[in-house]
């Protein structure tokens, strides 16, 4: 009897540990399905713009401040972009070409196909937002994070996401013009405005990188707040104008449910086809993960400022609704996929990267 006491004590001490691990796993699983902090901040900003929109003399001031914030955002993007990461794409041209094709070719084709097959699924204005999603570049932080969690080729993911964002500055406006030129009532800002607000600040940031690059690396947390603050200001200005035009009276709750369905169809098709393409072209497992996660993401951080430049007046607020819904949806679905990939055994000698995952998924 006495000899059984240590075993009983061990069981008593191990049991809370088991419960703690189970609790942590359950909370982690629940967290992956909850809105991230940035989405909550966006929702709070939309609520503020709904209750207290910038009207009258405050409206042009808010728009002016938003334009300055967007220029600052792209300047900081240019200052932080590593040229080495871009040049690294030359090492795996096949993989990076497939990521770019998924981002800028497959997405637009699927978007147009869904609209042609189900034109009445959502309102024409929301189809504009969905098609605009198809023109955006990939995300950076979340693509790299999910690739790392899935034990994929993290260095390749860094390069693919960087190249995608760099290409998006030029490709997104061109694609948006091609896809949306027939959408009724959509007016775009001039190309000169795109150059002044997006391209020139980005080029200036790249030019000054030798002098301020180290400073930006040391102050990533501060600059992240500046990035997010710039986006929130753009959202407030855009939704304030849309609220003044009665955006919430245009789309009843059922219409928003249909928008979720349309986004789910788009995301599901891209994930399925990118996985199929990776296996048909014989990509290694680690590279398949890069294609799946980098090729299926769309950047909210790039989409919001880009929309405020490309679209005129209250149209911006309508276009932003599909982007915000798609952003949260892609995080939830890819979190599940990344964990599933991560549980699968990795073949010996496979390049799974080795860079720890970041927790910031914007």
C-alpha positions as CSV (number, residue, x, y, z in Angstrom):
1,X,0.0,0.0,0.0
2,X,2.7,2.5,1.0
3,X,4.6,1.7,-2.3
4,X,1.5,2.9,-4.2
5,X,1.6,6.4,-2.6
6,X,4.3,7.9,-4.9
7,X,2.4,6.7,-8.0
8,X,-0.8,8.3,-6.7
9,X,1.1,11.6,-5.9
10,X,2.6,11.6,-9.4
11,X,-0.9,11.1,-10.9
12,X,-2.2,14.0,-8.9
13,X,0.6,16.3,-10.1
14,X,0.4,15.1,-13.7
15,X,-3.4,15.5,-14.0
16,X,-3.4,19.3,-13.6
17,X,-0.6,19.5,-16.2
18,X,-2.7,17.4,-18.7
19,X,-5.7,19.6,-18.0
20,X,-3.6,22.7,-18.5
21,X,-2.3,21.5,-21.8
22,X,-5.8,20.5,-23.0
23,X,-7.0,24.0,-21.9
24,X,-4.2,25.7,-23.8
25,X,-4.9,23.7,-27.0
26,X,-8.6,24.5,-26.8
27,X,-7.9,28.2,-26.3
28,X,-5.5,28.2,-29.2
29,X,-8.0,26.5,-31.4
30,X,-10.7,29.0,-30.3
31,X,-8.4,31.9,-30.9
32,X,-7.7,30.9,-34.5
33,X,-11.4,31.3,-35.2
34,X,-11.8,34.6,-33.4
35,X,-11.2,38.0,-35.1
36,X,-7.7,39.2,-34.7
37,X,-6.9,42.5,-32.9
38,X,-6.5,44.4,-36.1
39,X,-10.0,43.3,-37.4
40,X,-11.5,44.4,-34.1
41,X,-9.8,47.8,-34.5
42,X,-11.2,48.0,-38.0
43,X,-14.7,47.2,-36.8
44,X,-14.4,49.8,-34.0
45,X,-13.3,52.3,-36.6
46,X,-16.3,51.5,-38.9
47,X,-18.6,51.9,-35.9
48,X,-17.0,55.2,-35.1
49,X,-17.4,56.4,-38.7
50,X,-21.1,55.2,-38.6
51,X,-21.9,57.1,-35.4
52,X,-19.6,60.1,-35.9
53,X,-18.7,60.5,-39.6
54,X,-16.5,63.3,-40.8
55,X,-19.0,65.7,-42.4
56,X,-19.1,69.2,-43.6
57,X,-15.8,71.0,-43.2
58,X,-14.3,68.0,-41.4
59,X,-14.7,65.7,-44.4
60,X,-11.9,67.3,-46.6
61,X,-9.6,67.5,-43.6
62,X,-10.1,63.8,-42.9
63,X,-9.5,63.0,-46.6
64,X,-6.4,65.1,-46.6
65,X,-5.0,63.5,-43.5
66,X,-5.8,60.0,-45.0
67,X,-3.8,60.8,-48.1
68,X,-0.8,61.9,-46.1
69,X,-1.1,58.7,-43.9
70,X,-1.2,56.5,-47.0
71,X,1.9,58.2,-48.5
72,X,3.7,57.7,-45.2
73,X,2.6,54.0,-45.2
74,X,4.1,53.4,-48.6
75,X,7.3,55.3,-47.8
76,X,7.8,53.0,-44.8
77,X,7.1,50.0,-47.0
78,X,9.9,51.1,-49.3
79,X,12.3,51.8,-46.4
80,X,11.8,48.3,-45.0
81,X,11.9,46.3,-48.2
82,X,15.0,44.1,-48.3
83,X,16.5,44.0,-51.8
84,X,18.2,40.8,-50.9
85,X,14.7,39.2,-50.3
86,X,13.7,40.3,-53.8
87,X,16.9,39.0,-55.4
88,X,16.4,35.7,-53.6
89,X,13.5,35.0,-55.9
90,X,16.0,34.2,-58.7
91,X,17.0,31.0,-56.8
92,X,13.5,29.5,-57.3
93,X,11.9,31.1,-60.3
94,X,9.4,28.3,-60.9
95,X,7.9,28.5,-57.4
96,X,7.8,32.3,-57.4
97,X,6.2,32.4,-60.9
98,X,3.5,30.1,-59.6
99,X,2.8,32.2,-56.6
100,X,2.6,35.4,-58.7
101,X,0.3,33.5,-61.2
102,X,-2.0,32.4,-58.4
103,X,-2.1,35.9,-57.0
104,X,-2.5,38.0,-60.1
105,X,-3.9,35.5,-62.7
106,X,-5.8,32.7,-61.0
107,X,-7.6,35.0,-58.6
108,X,-8.9,37.4,-61.3
109,X,-10.1,34.6,-63.5
110,X,-11.9,32.9,-60.7
111,X,-13.5,36.2,-59.6
112,X,-14.8,36.9,-63.1
113,X,-15.9,33.3,-63.4
114,X,-17.9,33.5,-60.2
115,X,-19.5,36.8,-61.2
116,X,-20.5,35.3,-64.6
117,X,-21.9,32.2,-63.0
118,X,-23.7,33.9,-60.1
119,X,-24.2,37.5,-61.0
120,X,-27.1,37.9,-58.6
121,X,-25.4,36.3,-55.6
122,X,-24.4,39.8,-54.3
123,X,-25.1,43.4,-55.4
124,X,-23.1,44.8,-58.3
125,X,-21.3,47.2,-55.9
126,X,-20.1,44.2,-53.8
127,X,-19.0,42.3,-56.8
128,X,-16.7,45.3,-57.4
129,X,-15.2,44.8,-54.0
130,X,-14.8,41.1,-54.6
131,X,-13.1,41.7,-58.0
132,X,-10.9,44.3,-56.4
133,X,-9.8,41.6,-53.8
134,X,-8.6,39.5,-56.8
135,X,-6.2,42.3,-57.9
136,X,-4.4,42.7,-54.6
137,X,-0.9,41.4,-53.6
138,X,-0.3,38.7,-51.1
139,X,0.2,39.3,-47.4
140,X,3.6,39.3,-45.8
141,X,3.4,38.5,-42.0
142,X,0.6,36.0,-42.1
143,X,1.9,34.2,-45.2
144,X,5.3,33.7,-43.5
145,X,3.7,32.8,-40.2
146,X,1.5,30.1,-41.6
147,X,4.3,28.7,-43.7
148,X,6.4,28.4,-40.6
149,X,3.6,26.7,-38.6
150,X,3.1,24.3,-41.5
151,X,6.9,23.5,-41.6
152,X,7.2,24.9,-45.1
153,X,10.1,26.7,-46.9
154,X,10.1,29.9,-44.9
155,X,12.9,31.7,-46.8
156,X,11.0,31.1,-50.0
157,X,7.8,32.5,-48.4
158,X,9.7,35.6,-47.3
159,X,10.8,36.2,-50.9
160,X,7.5,35.3,-52.5
161,X,5.5,37.6,-50.2
162,X,8.0,40.5,-50.7
163,X,8.0,40.2,-54.5
164,X,4.2,40.0,-54.6
165,X,3.9,43.2,-52.5
166,X,6.4,45.0,-54.7
167,X,4.6,43.9,-57.9
168,X,1.2,44.8,-56.5
169,X,2.1,48.5,-56.4
170,X,2.1,48.5,-60.3
171,X,0.0,45.4,-61.1
172,X,-3.0,46.1,-58.8
173,X,-4.0,49.4,-60.4
174,X,-3.6,47.9,-63.9
175,X,-5.6,44.8,-63.1
176,X,-8.3,46.8,-61.3
177,X,-8.7,48.9,-64.4
178,X,-9.0,45.9,-66.6
179,X,-11.4,44.0,-64.4
180,X,-13.7,46.9,-63.3
181,X,-13.9,49.1,-66.4
182,X,-17.4,47.7,-67.1
183,X,-18.7,48.1,-63.6
184,X,-21.4,50.8,-63.6
185,X,-20.8,53.9,-61.5
186,X,-17.2,53.1,-60.6
187,X,-14.8,56.0,-60.9
188,X,-11.1,55.7,-60.5
189,X,-8.6,58.2,-59.4
190,X,-6.1,59.4,-62.0
191,X,-2.9,57.6,-62.6
192,X,-1.0,60.7,-61.5
193,X,-2.6,60.3,-58.1
194,X,-1.4,56.7,-57.9
195,X,2.1,57.8,-58.7
196,X,2.1,60.7,-56.2
197,X,0.5,58.9,-53.3
198,X,1.9,55.4,-53.7
199,X,4.8,55.0,-56.1
200,X,6.9,58.1,-55.3
201,X,6.8,57.6,-51.5
202,X,7.7,53.9,-52.0
203,X,10.7,54.8,-54.3
204,X,11.8,57.5,-51.8
205,X,11.7,55.0,-49.0
206,X,13.8,52.6,-51.1
207,X,16.3,55.3,-51.9
208,X,16.7,56.3,-48.3
209,X,17.0,52.7,-47.0
210,X,20.8,52.8,-46.7
211,X,20.4,55.6,-44.2
212,X,17.2,54.7,-42.4
213,X,16.9,51.0,-42.9
214,X,18.7,50.2,-39.7
215,X,16.4,52.6,-37.8
216,X,13.3,51.0,-39.2
217,X,14.6,47.5,-38.2
218,X,15.1,48.7,-34.6
219,X,11.7,50.3,-34.4
220,X,9.4,47.7,-35.9
221,X,6.8,47.9,-33.1
222,X,6.5,51.7,-33.5
223,X,6.3,51.5,-37.3
224,X,3.7,48.8,-37.0
225,X,1.5,51.1,-35.0
226,X,2.1,53.8,-37.6
227,X,1.1,51.4,-40.4
228,X,-2.1,50.3,-38.6
229,X,-2.9,53.9,-37.6
230,X,-2.6,55.0,-41.2
231,X,-5.0,52.2,-42.4
232,X,-7.5,53.0,-39.7
233,X,-7.5,56.6,-40.6
234,X,-8.1,55.7,-44.2
235,X,-11.0,53.4,-43.2
236,X,-12.5,56.1,-41.1
237,X,-12.4,58.7,-43.9
238,X,-13.8,56.2,-46.5
239,X,-16.6,54.8,-44.3
240,X,-17.5,58.3,-43.1
241,X,-18.2,59.3,-46.7
242,X,-20.0,56.1,-47.4
243,X,-22.2,56.5,-44.3
244,X,-23.2,60.0,-45.5
245,X,-24.4,58.3,-48.7
246,X,-26.5,55.7,-46.7
247,X,-24.3,52.6,-47.1
248,X,-26.0,50.6,-44.3
249,X,-29.4,51.1,-45.9
250,X,-28.2,49.7,-49.2
251,X,-27.1,46.3,-47.9
252,X,-29.4,44.3,-45.6
253,X,-28.0,41.5,-43.3
254,X,-28.9,38.8,-45.9
255,X,-26.8,40.6,-48.5
256,X,-23.8,40.4,-46.1
257,X,-24.4,36.7,-45.6
258,X,-24.3,36.3,-49.4
259,X,-21.1,38.2,-49.5
260,X,-19.6,35.8,-47.0
261,X,-20.6,32.9,-49.2
262,X,-19.1,34.5,-52.3
263,X,-15.8,35.1,-50.4
264,X,-15.8,31.5,-49.2
265,X,-16.2,30.2,-52.7
266,X,-13.4,32.3,-54.0
267,X,-11.0,31.3,-51.2
268,X,-11.9,27.6,-51.3
269,X,-11.4,27.5,-55.1
270,X,-8.0,29.2,-54.9
271,X,-6.8,26.9,-52.1
272,X,-7.9,23.8,-53.9
273,X,-6.5,24.8,-57.3
274,X,-3.1,25.9,-55.8
275,X,-2.7,22.6,-54.0
276,X,-3.6,20.7,-57.1
277,X,-1.1,22.8,-59.2
278,X,1.7,22.2,-56.7
279,X,1.2,18.5,-56.9
280,X,0.8,18.4,-60.7
281,X,4.1,20.4,-61.1
282,X,5.9,18.1,-58.6
283,X,6.7,20.8,-56.0
284,X,8.3,19.5,-52.8
285,X,6.0,19.6,-49.8
286,X,7.8,22.6,-48.3
287,X,7.4,24.5,-51.5
288,X,3.8,23.4,-51.9
289,X,3.1,25.0,-48.5
290,X,4.6,28.3,-49.9
291,X,2.3,28.2,-52.9
292,X,-0.8,27.4,-50.9
293,X,-0.3,30.1,-48.3
294,X,1.4,32.9,-50.3
295,X,-0.7,32.3,-53.4
296,X,-4.1,32.3,-51.5
297,X,-3.7,35.5,-49.4
298,X,-4.8,39.0,-50.1
299,X,-3.3,41.9,-48.3
300,X,-5.7,44.0,-46.3
301,X,-2.8,46.4,-45.4
302,X,-2.2,47.1,-49.1
303,X,-5.9,46.9,-50.2
304,X,-7.3,49.6,-48.0
305,X,-4.9,52.4,-49.0
306,X,-5.0,51.2,-52.6
307,X,-8.8,51.4,-52.6
308,X,-8.9,54.9,-51.2
309,X,-6.7,56.0,-54.1
310,X,-8.3,54.1,-56.9
311,X,-12.0,54.6,-56.1
312,X,-13.8,57.9,-55.8
313,X,-16.1,59.2,-53.0
314,X,-18.4,56.9,-51.0
315,X,-17.6,54.0,-53.4
316,X,-14.6,53.3,-51.3
317,X,-16.6,52.2,-48.2
318,X,-18.5,49.7,-50.3
319,X,-15.3,48.2,-51.8
320,X,-13.8,47.8,-48.3
321,X,-16.5,45.5,-47.0
322,X,-15.5,42.5,-49.0
323,X,-11.8,43.0,-48.2
324,X,-12.3,43.0,-44.5
325,X,-14.5,39.9,-44.6
326,X,-12.1,38.1,-46.8
327,X,-9.1,39.0,-44.6
328,X,-10.6,37.4,-41.5
329,X,-11.8,34.4,-43.4
330,X,-8.4,33.7,-44.9
331,X,-6.8,33.9,-41.4
332,X,-9.3,31.4,-40.0
333,X,-9.1,28.9,-42.8
334,X,-5.3,29.0,-43.2
335,X,-4.8,28.7,-39.5
336,X,-6.6,25.3,-39.6
337,X,-4.6,24.3,-42.8
338,X,-1.3,25.3,-41.3
339,X,-1.9,23.2,-38.2
340,X,-2.9,20.2,-40.4
341,X,0.2,20.5,-42.5
342,X,2.3,20.9,-39.3
343,X,1.0,17.6,-37.9
344,X,2.0,15.7,-41.0
345,X,5.4,13.9,-40.9
346,X,8.2,15.8,-42.8
347,X,10.5,13.7,-45.0
348,X,14.1,13.7,-44.0
349,X,16.1,16.3,-45.8
350,X,13.1,18.4,-46.6
351,X,13.6,22.1,-46.4
352,X,11.2,23.3,-43.8
353,X,12.8,26.6,-43.2
354,X,13.5,27.1,-39.5
355,X,12.4,30.7,-39.0
356,X,10.0,31.0,-36.0
357,X,6.5,32.0,-36.8
358,X,5.5,35.6,-36.2
359,X,2.2,36.1,-34.4
360,X,1.3,39.4,-36.2
361,X,-1.1,38.4,-39.0
362,X,-2.0,41.5,-41.1
